Amino acid sequence: MKNEHECTLEIKNYACSTIIGLYEHEQKKEQNLTISLTTSYLIDEHILNDDINLVVDYDKLTTYINTFSKNHSHKLLESFAFSLHKELLNRFSLH
């Protein structure tokens, strides 16, 4: 049986921009967003190896958030948040 521990990941006030809005004028120009997230994932004793490949890489995570926001447009902020949440769960094994 593995000895697993839960690790909490927190990113506060990460700035990105995206096309978001219901109105035509909103859909023509990127708007600035500030994203904060808290999530967790399981780690085990292998983390003691100090290997970045065994944990969530914050740089890759924030780069993905930025790429996602540049490549996806939504009418609703809630739709953007839900879509981003789903992608982060799938790509980074978060829960």
Order of alpha helices (4+ residues) and beta strands (2+ residues): beta-beta-alpha-alpha
